[in-house]
Amino acid sequence: MLKLPDALDNLQGGDLVLRPLKQFKERVDTVGMQNLLADRVKATVGKSTGTTVLAMLYKDGAVIAGDRRATSWHTHEDDYIKVEETANNAMIACAGSVPYIQELVKNLQLWIEMLEREQEAPIYVNDQVGVLSAMLRANFEYLQVLIYFLGYYAVPIMAGYDVKNCGRVYGFDEAGGVERDRNFVTAGSGGDFAKLILMDSWRQNMEEQEAVRLAMRAIMRASYDIYTSHPALAPATINSISADGIRCLEESKALALAGEIHREDLERFGKTEHLKYFAPTGGK
């Protein structure tokens, strides 16, 4: 039986390169364009994906959340779920290209399943981040600047409950770099807006309900980036992860919570004439 660090070392080869990337590289000729494109296109990474995803610790675990906006050039939809389970009380959410994200998450789940068979033991979030980092690194090294030219990249975050019985959150960059030992992480076009809210209001030992409300408020503030969908109109996806497992906030309750926060904002800014358009809803 392989030890997990040795198994992760074996994940550095071409097997980790996603099939669509190989097809892209075979078909696109960019000879002489790399230096011209590198600075211009990298500046756009995560700025117009129409995404805000975040994760934070709370007293008993971690909360991970995302808005519902998916963009395709000048069109968008607001019913896309960006937070998915990987395995063993761990979840992932990504900003970036939807086809890349779908392929990345599917392959991550397959690699975790394969490694668990080899190890004959479950792989928790603290080791899953190593698998994901290796995948991102392999694909970045393979495609390099074409990632930005094609807009074919992902910037993930992960959250989970690990073997040491505590919540964990991790951030990544598109090249496989990992942010470890964080209290909260964000990604996407609205990530900077959300991070400011978390920097101002996050505190240790929050209760689950407090963390869920803070996640909703951060995504609502992030919707001012004009790309991210507003949670009062499209329900944000919010999950809590603890020793008891994964709990997802129901859509009706997510809409009710967002509406409550929005009404508080309207009252605070003196826009009482608008309150009739955002009357309390059921589901609380």
C-alpha positions as CSV (number, residue, x, y, z in Angstrom):
1,M,0.0,0.0,0.0
2,L,1.4,3.4,-1.0
3,K,1.7,6.1,1.6
4,L,-0.3,9.2,0.6
5,P,2.6,11.6,0.1
6,D,4.2,9.1,-2.3
7,A,0.8,8.7,-4.0
8,L,0.5,12.4,-4.4
9,D,4.1,12.6,-5.9
10,N,2.9,10.2,-8.6
11,L,0.1,12.6,-9.6
12,Q,2.5,15.0,-11.3
13,G,2.5,13.5,-14.7
14,G,0.5,14.0,-17.9
15,D,-2.4,11.9,-16.6
16,L,-3.6,14.9,-14.6
17,V,-3.9,17.1,-17.7
18,L,-7.6,17.5,-18.5
19,R,-8.6,16.1,-21.9
20,P,-10.1,19.4,-23.2
21,L,-6.8,21.1,-22.5
22,K,-5.0,18.7,-24.7
23,Q,-7.5,19.3,-27.5
24,F,-7.2,23.1,-27.1
25,K,-3.4,23.0,-27.3
26,E,-3.4,20.8,-30.3
27,R,-5.7,23.1,-32.2
28,V,-4.5,26.6,-31.2
29,D,-1.2,28.0,-32.7
30,T,0.1,30.8,-30.6
31,V,3.8,30.9,-31.7
32,G,5.2,34.4,-31.0
33,M,2.1,35.5,-29.1
34,Q,2.9,34.3,-25.5
35,N,4.8,37.4,-24.4
36,L,2.2,39.8,-25.9
37,L,-0.7,38.0,-24.3
38,A,0.7,37.2,-20.9
39,D,0.4,40.5,-19.1
40,R,-2.8,41.6,-20.9
41,V,-4.9,38.6,-20.3
42,K,-3.7,37.6,-16.8
43,A,-5.0,40.9,-15.6
44,T,-8.6,39.7,-16.4
45,V,-8.4,36.5,-14.3
46,G,-11.4,36.3,-12.0
47,K,-12.6,39.9,-12.8
48,S,-15.6,39.1,-15.0
49,T,-16.5,35.5,-14.2
50,G,-19.7,36.5,-12.5
51,T,-18.8,34.6,-9.4
52,T,-18.4,35.0,-5.7
53,V,-17.5,32.0,-3.7
54,L,-16.3,32.1,-0.1
55,A,-15.5,29.8,2.9
56,M,-15.0,30.6,6.5
57,L,-14.5,28.8,9.8
58,Y,-17.0,28.8,12.6
59,K,-17.0,27.3,16.1
60,D,-18.0,23.7,15.0
61,G,-16.7,23.6,11.5
62,A,-16.7,25.5,8.2
63,V,-19.2,27.3,6.0
64,I,-18.8,27.4,2.2
65,A,-21.0,29.5,-0.1
66,G,-21.5,30.8,-3.6
67,D,-23.7,32.9,-5.7
68,R,-25.7,31.4,-8.7
69,R,-24.5,33.4,-11.7
70,A,-22.9,31.6,-14.6
71,T,-21.8,33.8,-17.6
72,S,-21.2,33.0,-21.2
73,W,-19.9,36.1,-23.1
74,H,-22.8,38.6,-22.9
75,T,-25.4,36.2,-21.5
76,H,-25.9,34.7,-18.1
77,E,-28.1,32.4,-16.0
78,D,-28.8,32.5,-12.3
79,D,-29.5,28.8,-11.4
80,Y,-26.0,27.4,-11.5
81,I,-24.8,25.5,-8.4
82,K,-21.2,26.3,-7.7
83,V,-20.6,24.4,-4.4
84,E,-20.2,20.6,-4.8
85,E,-19.2,17.8,-2.4
86,T,-15.9,16.0,-3.1
87,A,-15.7,13.3,-0.4
88,N,-15.6,12.7,3.4
89,N,-17.1,16.0,4.6
90,A,-15.4,18.2,2.1
91,M,-16.7,20.6,-0.5
92,I,-15.3,22.7,-3.4
93,A,-16.4,25.9,-5.1
94,C,-14.7,27.5,-8.1
95,A,-14.6,30.8,-10.1
96,G,-13.6,30.6,-13.7
97,S,-14.7,28.8,-16.9
98,V,-17.7,26.5,-16.4
99,P,-16.4,23.7,-18.7
100,Y,-13.0,23.7,-17.0
101,I,-14.6,23.7,-13.5
102,Q,-16.9,20.8,-14.4
103,E,-14.1,18.7,-15.8
104,L,-11.8,19.6,-12.8
105,V,-14.4,18.7,-10.1
106,K,-15.3,15.4,-11.9
107,N,-11.6,14.4,-12.2
108,L,-10.8,15.4,-8.6
109,Q,-13.6,13.2,-7.4
110,L,-12.3,10.3,-9.5
111,W,-8.7,10.8,-8.3
112,I,-9.8,10.8,-4.6
113,E,-11.8,7.7,-5.2
114,M,-8.8,6.0,-6.8
115,L,-6.4,7.0,-4.1
116,E,-8.8,5.9,-1.4
117,R,-8.8,2.4,-3.0
118,E,-5.0,2.4,-3.1
119,Q,-4.7,3.7,0.5
120,E,-7.6,1.6,1.8
121,A,-8.5,4.6,3.9
122,P,-10.6,7.7,3.5
123,I,-8.9,10.9,2.2
124,Y,-10.0,14.0,4.1
125,V,-9.9,17.7,3.1
126,N,-6.4,18.3,4.4
127,D,-5.1,15.7,1.9
128,Q,-7.6,16.5,-0.9
129,V,-6.0,19.9,-1.3
130,G,-2.8,18.2,-2.3
131,V,-4.6,16.3,-5.1
132,L,-6.3,19.4,-6.3
133,S,-3.1,21.4,-6.2
134,A,-1.3,18.8,-8.2
135,M,-4.1,18.8,-10.8
136,L,-4.1,22.6,-11.2
137,R,-0.3,22.7,-11.4
138,A,-0.1,20.0,-14.1
139,N,-2.7,21.7,-16.2
140,F,-1.1,25.1,-15.8
141,E,2.3,23.8,-16.7
142,Y,0.8,22.1,-19.8
143,L,-1.2,25.0,-21.1
144,Q,0.6,28.0,-19.6
145,V,-0.4,31.3,-21.1
146,L,-3.1,29.7,-23.2
147,I,-5.1,29.3,-20.0
148,Y,-5.7,33.1,-20.0
149,F,-5.9,33.5,-23.8
150,L,-8.7,30.9,-23.9
151,G,-10.3,31.9,-20.6
152,Y,-10.0,28.3,-19.6
153,Y,-9.0,28.3,-15.9
154,A,-10.4,27.7,-12.5
155,V,-9.7,29.4,-9.1
156,P,-11.0,27.0,-6.5
157,I,-11.6,27.2,-2.7
158,M,-12.2,24.1,-0.5
159,A,-13.8,23.6,2.9
160,G,-14.2,20.6,5.1
161,Y,-14.0,18.9,8.5
162,D,-10.8,16.9,8.8
163,V,-9.4,14.0,10.8
164,K,-8.3,16.4,13.7
165,N,-12.0,17.2,14.2
166,C,-11.9,20.8,13.2
167,G,-13.0,22.9,10.2
168,R,-10.6,23.8,7.5
169,V,-10.7,26.2,4.6
170,Y,-8.2,26.5,1.7
171,G,-7.8,28.9,-1.2
172,F,-6.0,28.3,-4.5
173,D,-4.7,30.1,-7.5
174,E,-5.0,28.9,-11.1
175,A,-1.4,27.6,-11.0
176,G,-1.9,25.3,-8.0
177,G,-0.7,27.5,-5.2
178,V,-2.5,26.9,-1.9
179,E,-3.5,29.3,0.9
180,R,-3.4,27.2,4.1
181,D,-4.4,27.9,7.7
182,R,-6.8,30.6,6.8
183,N,-9.9,31.8,8.8
184,F,-11.7,32.6,5.5
185,V,-11.0,32.6,1.8
186,T,-12.8,34.1,-1.3
187,A,-12.6,33.9,-5.1
188,G,-14.2,35.3,-8.2
189,S,-15.1,38.7,-9.5
190,G,-16.8,39.6,-6.3
191,G,-14.2,38.0,-4.1
192,D,-12.5,41.2,-3.0
193,F,-15.9,42.7,-2.0
194,A,-16.7,39.6,0.0
195,K,-13.2,39.5,1.6
196,L,-13.7,43.1,2.9
197,I,-16.9,42.1,4.7
198,L,-15.3,39.0,6.2
199,M,-12.2,41.0,7.3
200,D,-14.5,43.4,9.1
201,S,-17.0,41.0,10.7
202,W,-15.5,37.5,11.0
203,R,-14.6,36.5,14.5
204,Q,-13.5,33.3,16.2
205,N,-16.0,30.8,17.6
206,M,-19.0,32.1,15.7
207,E,-22.1,30.0,15.9
208,E,-23.3,28.3,12.7
209,Q,-26.2,30.6,12.3
210,E,-24.0,33.7,12.6
211,A,-21.6,32.3,10.0
212,V,-24.4,31.5,7.6
213,R,-25.8,35.0,7.9
214,L,-22.3,36.6,7.4
215,A,-21.8,34.5,4.3
216,M,-25.0,35.7,2.9
217,R,-24.2,39.3,3.7
218,A,-20.8,39.0,2.1
219,I,-22.2,37.6,-1.1
220,M,-24.9,40.4,-1.2
221,R,-22.2,43.0,-0.9
222,A,-20.2,41.3,-3.6
223,S,-23.2,41.6,-6.0
224,Y,-22.3,45.2,-6.4
225,D,-19.5,44.1,-8.7
226,I,-22.3,44.0,-11.4
227,Y,-21.4,40.4,-12.3
228,T,-22.4,38.4,-9.3
229,S,-26.1,37.7,-8.9
230,H,-27.9,39.3,-5.9
231,P,-29.0,36.7,-3.4
232,A,-32.4,38.4,-2.8
233,L,-33.2,37.6,-6.5
234,A,-31.3,34.3,-7.0
235,P,-30.8,32.2,-3.9
236,A,-27.2,31.8,-2.8
237,T,-25.9,28.3,-2.0
238,I,-24.7,28.0,1.6
239,N,-23.5,24.8,3.2
240,S,-22.3,24.1,6.7
241,I,-19.8,21.3,7.3
242,S,-19.2,19.8,10.8
243,A,-18.8,16.5,12.6
244,D,-22.5,16.0,11.9
245,G,-22.0,16.1,8.2
246,I,-23.0,18.6,5.5
247,R,-26.1,20.8,5.8
248,C,-27.4,22.9,2.9
249,L,-29.5,26.0,3.5
250,E,-32.8,25.5,1.7
251,E,-33.5,27.8,-1.2
252,S,-36.6,29.3,0.4
253,K,-34.7,30.0,3.6
254,A,-31.8,31.5,1.6
255,L,-34.2,33.8,-0.2
256,A,-35.9,34.7,3.1
257,L,-32.5,35.5,4.8
258,A,-31.3,37.6,1.9
259,G,-34.6,39.5,1.8
260,E,-34.4,40.2,5.6
261,I,-30.8,41.6,5.2
262,H,-31.9,43.6,2.2
263,R,-34.9,45.1,4.1
264,E,-32.5,46.0,6.9
265,D,-30.3,47.8,4.4
266,L,-33.2,49.7,2.9
267,E,-34.3,50.9,6.4
268,R,-30.7,51.8,7.3
269,F,-30.3,53.9,4.2
270,G,-33.7,55.6,4.6
271,K,-35.3,54.0,1.5
272,T,-38.5,53.0,3.3
273,E,-40.6,53.6,0.1
274,H,-38.9,50.5,-1.4
275,L,-39.8,48.2,1.4
276,K,-43.1,47.3,-0.2
277,Y,-41.3,45.7,-3.1
278,F,-39.4,43.4,-0.7
279,A,-42.0,42.2,1.6
280,P,-41.1,39.3,4.0
281,T,-41.4,35.9,2.4
282,G,-42.0,32.4,3.8
283,G,-39.4,29.7,4.5
284,K,-37.9,31.1,7.6
